[in-house]
């Protein structure tokens, strides 16, 4: 297949690029290489596959409509996977405009080009953050997502609604994936595991918000990639799932789907830190603090829909995943 993948030098995007190329797919990668975190990490991720004969890379921001349209016209992809986005709940409090530009305008540009170029299937990243103030656990795709707690969450919810409109008006098949706290080698430096590991190895204090009472549904990168690939492999045009029982909000003739993609095994934050201490062989210096604005108290994914429709089955335990991350981190940063 000819697959256009935005955010291709990001954490999930780079892992997915590798997997697709290993399978013999042709991948057109798009990434703006911004400085939200150290750009060198993106360059090093990209270096693992940039020279593949089946890979073409563009250093382009998805908010630039003309350049995105040129890429669509030149390569004529069959499937588009949109992972490009301004990430981070806390950064959205500091710089909300970045989220409007990338997550809303950028996503509109992707949608518009998908409809103009007759894309067979658009798969895009949403987030567990859309569940916002919900307290019923585990989070289900049928639950309300009307009360986001951050602009990041609101921007991801807007993506789902925009995709529904395009699916309805232009018969564009779309599948949104609500990712639950993805972690693993080559991860993002703004994520907790990355920050904690770096601080503990450097004998620095780590800040624990909400006094460690958070629970998160941590999902290992390999399990995430396995789930995405299963959806890629199920052509929307011939998928009988489109004609089966519909999730809330989707009318019977709209090819629009939303799925949770997580581990379905939430872990207390302090237990998470204990597993990290064990992997590092070193105790953390902890500073307990109140909850941060915009933070969700707990996350827990109900993944029954993804299991039923795509036989999704995450396999990596938190202990195994953290050990693999620590091994990569020490090697990459020469600890």
C-alpha positions as CSV (number, residue, x, y, z in Angstrom):
1,X,0.0,0.0,0.0
2,X,0.9,3.6,-0.4
3,X,0.5,5.2,3.0
4,X,0.8,8.9,4.0
5,X,1.8,9.1,7.6
6,X,1.9,12.5,9.4
7,X,4.0,12.9,12.5
8,X,6.3,10.3,11.1
9,X,9.4,11.3,13.2
10,X,7.4,11.4,16.4
11,X,7.3,8.7,19.0
12,X,4.3,6.6,17.7
13,X,4.9,7.7,14.1
14,X,8.5,6.5,14.0
15,X,7.6,3.2,15.5
16,X,4.7,2.8,13.0
17,X,6.9,3.8,10.1
18,X,9.4,1.1,10.9
19,X,6.7,-1.5,11.2
20,X,5.0,-0.6,7.9
21,X,8.3,-0.5,6.1
22,X,9.2,-4.0,7.5
23,X,6.0,-5.2,5.9
24,X,6.9,-3.8,2.5
25,X,4.5,-0.9,2.5
26,X,5.5,2.4,0.9
27,X,5.4,5.3,3.4
28,X,5.3,9.0,2.7
29,X,6.3,10.6,6.0
30,X,5.5,14.2,7.0
31,X,6.8,15.9,10.1
32,X,7.6,19.5,11.0
33,X,10.5,18.7,13.3
34,X,9.5,21.5,15.7
35,X,11.4,22.2,19.0
36,X,8.6,21.3,21.5
37,X,11.3,18.9,22.7
38,X,14.9,18.3,21.6
39,X,14.7,17.9,17.8
40,X,17.8,15.6,17.9
41,X,15.6,12.8,19.2
42,X,13.3,13.1,16.1
43,X,16.4,13.2,13.8
44,X,17.7,10.0,15.5
45,X,14.4,8.2,15.2
46,X,14.2,9.2,11.5
47,X,17.7,8.1,10.8
48,X,16.7,4.4,11.5
49,X,14.6,4.3,8.2
50,X,15.0,7.6,6.3
51,X,17.2,5.9,3.7
52,X,14.7,3.0,3.0
53,X,13.8,2.8,-0.7
54,X,10.1,2.6,0.3
55,X,10.3,5.8,2.4
56,X,10.0,9.4,1.4
57,X,10.3,12.2,4.0
58,X,8.9,15.7,4.0
59,X,9.8,18.4,6.6
60,X,6.4,20.1,6.4
61,X,3.9,21.4,8.9
62,X,0.3,20.1,8.3
63,X,-1.0,23.6,8.8
64,X,0.5,24.6,5.5
65,X,-2.3,23.6,3.1
66,X,-0.5,24.2,-0.1
67,X,2.5,22.0,0.7
68,X,0.2,19.2,2.1
69,X,-1.9,19.4,-1.1
70,X,1.3,19.0,-3.2
71,X,2.3,15.9,-1.3
72,X,-1.2,14.3,-1.8
73,X,-1.2,15.2,-5.5
74,X,2.3,13.8,-6.1
75,X,2.1,10.5,-4.2
76,X,-1.6,9.7,-4.4
77,X,-1.8,7.7,-1.1
78,X,-4.5,5.1,-0.5
79,X,-4.5,5.4,3.3
80,X,-3.7,8.4,5.5
81,X,-2.6,8.0,9.1
82,X,-2.7,11.4,10.9
83,X,-0.5,11.3,14.0
84,X,0.9,14.9,13.7
85,X,-0.3,17.1,16.5
86,X,0.8,19.4,19.2
87,X,1.0,17.1,22.2
88,X,0.9,17.7,25.9
89,X,-1.9,18.7,28.4
90,X,0.2,21.2,30.4
91,X,1.8,22.9,27.4
92,X,-1.7,23.7,26.1
93,X,-2.1,26.0,29.1
94,X,1.0,27.9,28.2
95,X,0.7,28.1,24.4
96,X,-2.9,27.3,23.3
97,X,-2.4,28.8,19.9
98,X,0.0,25.9,19.0
99,X,-3.0,23.5,19.4
100,X,-5.3,25.6,17.3
101,X,-2.7,25.7,14.5
102,X,-1.6,22.1,14.4
103,X,-4.5,20.1,15.9
104,X,-7.4,22.0,14.4
105,X,-6.2,23.8,11.3
106,X,-3.7,21.1,10.5
107,X,-6.3,18.4,10.9
108,X,-8.7,20.3,8.7
109,X,-6.1,20.4,6.0
110,X,-5.6,16.6,6.2
111,X,-9.4,16.0,6.0
112,X,-9.9,18.4,3.1
113,X,-7.1,16.7,1.1
114,X,-8.5,13.2,2.0
115,X,-11.8,14.1,0.5
116,X,-10.3,15.8,-2.6
117,X,-8.0,12.9,-3.3
118,X,-10.5,10.1,-2.7
119,X,-8.6,8.5,0.2
120,X,-9.8,5.0,1.0
121,X,-9.4,5.4,4.8
122,X,-8.3,8.1,7.2
123,X,-6.9,6.8,10.6
124,X,-6.1,9.5,13.1
125,X,-4.9,10.0,16.6
126,X,-7.4,11.1,19.3
127,X,-6.6,10.9,23.0
128,X,-7.9,9.5,26.3
129,X,-7.9,13.1,27.4
130,X,-11.2,13.6,25.7
131,X,-12.9,11.8,28.6
132,X,-12.1,14.9,30.8
133,X,-14.2,15.1,33.9
134,X,-15.7,11.6,33.5
135,X,-15.6,9.5,36.6
136,X,-17.1,6.3,35.4
137,X,-14.5,3.6,34.9
138,X,-13.4,2.1,32.6
139,X,-13.8,4.8,29.9
140,X,-16.0,3.5,27.1
141,X,-16.4,4.9,23.6
142,X,-20.1,5.3,24.4
143,X,-19.4,7.6,27.4
144,X,-19.9,11.4,27.1
145,X,-16.8,13.4,26.2
146,X,-18.5,16.8,26.5
147,X,-16.4,18.1,29.4
148,X,-12.7,18.4,28.4
149,X,-10.3,19.7,31.0
150,X,-7.7,21.2,28.7
151,X,-7.5,22.8,25.3
152,X,-5.4,19.8,24.1
153,X,-8.4,17.5,25.0
154,X,-10.8,19.9,23.4
155,X,-8.7,19.9,20.2
156,X,-8.8,16.1,20.0
157,X,-12.5,16.1,20.6
158,X,-12.9,18.6,17.8
159,X,-10.9,16.2,15.5
160,X,-13.5,13.5,16.2
161,X,-16.4,15.8,15.4
162,X,-14.7,17.2,12.2
163,X,-14.1,13.6,11.1
164,X,-17.7,12.7,11.6
165,X,-18.8,15.7,9.5
166,X,-16.5,14.7,6.6
167,X,-17.6,11.0,6.9
168,X,-21.2,12.2,6.7
169,X,-20.9,14.8,3.9
170,X,-18.3,13.2,1.7
171,X,-18.5,9.4,2.6
172,X,-14.9,9.5,3.8
173,X,-14.2,6.5,6.0
174,X,-12.5,7.6,9.2
175,X,-11.3,5.8,12.3
176,X,-10.2,7.8,15.4
177,X,-8.0,6.1,18.1
178,X,-8.1,7.3,21.6
179,X,-4.5,6.5,22.8
180,X,-4.0,5.8,26.5
181,X,-0.6,7.0,27.9
182,X,1.8,5.4,25.4
183,X,5.4,4.7,26.7
184,X,8.5,2.8,25.6
185,X,11.9,3.2,23.9
186,X,12.3,6.4,21.8
187,X,9.5,8.0,23.8
188,X,8.7,11.7,24.3
189,X,10.9,13.6,26.8
190,X,7.8,15.5,28.2
191,X,6.2,12.3,29.4
192,X,6.5,11.2,33.0
193,X,8.5,8.0,32.5
194,X,11.2,10.0,30.5
195,X,11.4,12.8,33.1
196,X,11.4,10.4,36.1
197,X,14.1,8.2,34.6
198,X,16.4,11.2,33.8
199,X,15.9,12.7,37.2
200,X,16.5,9.5,39.2
201,X,19.7,8.8,37.3
202,X,20.9,12.3,38.0
203,X,19.9,12.2,41.7
204,X,17.4,15.0,41.1
205,X,14.0,15.3,42.8
206,X,10.9,14.3,40.9
207,X,7.6,16.1,41.3
208,X,4.6,13.8,42.0
209,X,1.3,15.6,41.4
210,X,-2.0,14.8,43.2
211,X,0.2,13.3,45.9
212,X,0.7,10.2,43.8
213,X,-3.0,9.3,43.8
214,X,-3.3,9.2,40.0
215,X,-3.9,6.0,38.1
216,X,-2.9,5.7,34.4
217,X,-3.6,3.1,31.8
218,X,0.0,2.9,30.5
219,X,0.2,1.2,27.1
220,X,3.5,-0.1,25.7
221,X,4.5,1.2,22.2
222,X,4.6,-2.3,20.6
223,X,1.0,-3.0,21.7
224,X,-0.1,0.3,20.2
225,X,1.6,-0.3,16.9
226,X,0.0,-3.8,16.7
227,X,-3.4,-2.3,17.2
228,X,-2.9,0.4,14.5
229,X,-1.6,-2.1,12.0
230,X,-4.7,-4.3,12.5
231,X,-6.9,-1.4,11.5
232,X,-4.7,-0.6,8.5
233,X,-5.2,-4.2,7.4
234,X,-9.0,-3.9,7.5
235,X,-10.1,-2.0,4.3
236,X,-12.9,0.4,5.2
237,X,-14.6,0.0,1.9
238,X,-15.2,-3.7,2.4
239,X,-15.3,-3.8,6.2
240,X,-18.6,-5.4,7.4
241,X,-18.1,-3.6,10.7
242,X,-19.3,-0.4,9.1
243,X,-22.7,-1.9,8.7
244,X,-23.0,-3.4,12.2
245,X,-24.2,-1.8,15.4
246,X,-22.9,1.8,15.6
247,X,-21.3,3.6,18.4
248,X,-23.1,6.6,19.8
249,X,-23.2,9.7,17.5
250,X,-22.7,7.7,14.3
251,X,-25.8,7.4,12.1
252,X,-26.3,4.1,10.1
253,X,-24.8,5.4,6.8
254,X,-21.7,7.2,8.3
255,X,-18.4,5.4,8.0
256,X,-17.0,6.9,11.2
257,X,-15.5,5.0,14.1
258,X,-13.9,5.7,17.4
259,X,-11.9,3.2,19.4
260,X,-10.0,3.2,22.7
261,X,-6.5,1.8,22.3
262,X,-5.0,1.1,25.7
263,X,-3.7,-1.6,28.0
264,X,-6.9,-2.0,30.1
265,X,-4.8,-2.4,33.3
266,X,-4.5,1.0,35.1
267,X,-1.5,1.3,37.4
268,X,-1.2,3.6,40.5
269,X,1.5,6.2,39.9
270,X,3.4,5.2,43.0
271,X,3.5,1.6,41.9
272,X,4.7,2.8,38.5
273,X,7.6,4.7,40.3
274,X,8.4,1.6,42.3
275,X,8.7,-0.5,39.1
276,X,11.0,2.2,37.7
277,X,13.1,2.2,40.8
278,X,13.5,-1.5,40.6
279,X,14.5,-1.3,36.9
280,X,17.1,1.4,37.7
281,X,18.3,-0.1,40.9
282,X,18.0,3.3,42.5
283,X,15.5,5.1,44.8
284,X,13.7,8.2,43.7
285,X,13.7,11.5,45.6
286,X,10.1,12.5,45.6
287,X,8.4,15.9,46.1
288,X,4.6,15.5,46.6
289,X,2.4,18.3,45.1
290,X,-1.3,19.0,44.5
291,X,-3.0,18.1,41.3
292,X,-2.1,20.2,38.2
293,X,-4.6,22.2,36.2
294,X,-6.0,20.2,33.3
295,X,-5.0,16.8,34.6
296,X,-7.4,13.9,34.6
297,X,-7.5,12.0,37.9
298,X,-7.5,8.5,36.5
299,X,-7.6,6.7,33.1
300,X,-8.8,3.2,32.4
301,X,-9.6,2.0,28.9
302,X,-12.4,-0.2,28.0
303,X,-11.0,-1.9,24.9
304,X,-13.8,-4.4,24.2
305,X,-14.7,-2.8,20.9
306,X,-11.1,-3.1,19.6
307,X,-10.8,-6.6,20.8
308,X,-14.1,-7.7,19.2
309,X,-13.6,-6.0,15.9
310,X,-9.8,-6.4,15.4
311,X,-8.8,-9.1,17.9
312,X,-6.6,-6.5,19.7
313,X,-4.7,-8.0,22.6
314,X,-2.1,-5.9,24.4
315,X,0.6,-8.2,26.0
316,X,3.3,-6.1,27.6
317,X,3.2,-5.8,31.4
318,X,4.3,-2.6,33.0
319,X,7.4,-4.2,34.6
320,X,8.5,-5.6,31.2
321,X,7.8,-2.3,29.4
322,X,9.7,-0.2,31.9
323,X,12.7,-2.4,31.8
324,X,12.8,-2.1,28.0
325,X,12.6,1.6,28.2
326,X,15.3,1.9,30.9
327,X,17.6,-0.2,28.7
328,X,17.1,2.0,25.7
329,X,17.4,5.2,27.8
330,X,20.7,4.2,29.3
331,X,22.1,3.3,26.0
332,X,20.9,6.3,24.1
333,X,22.0,8.8,26.8
334,X,25.2,6.9,27.7
335,X,24.4,6.3,31.4
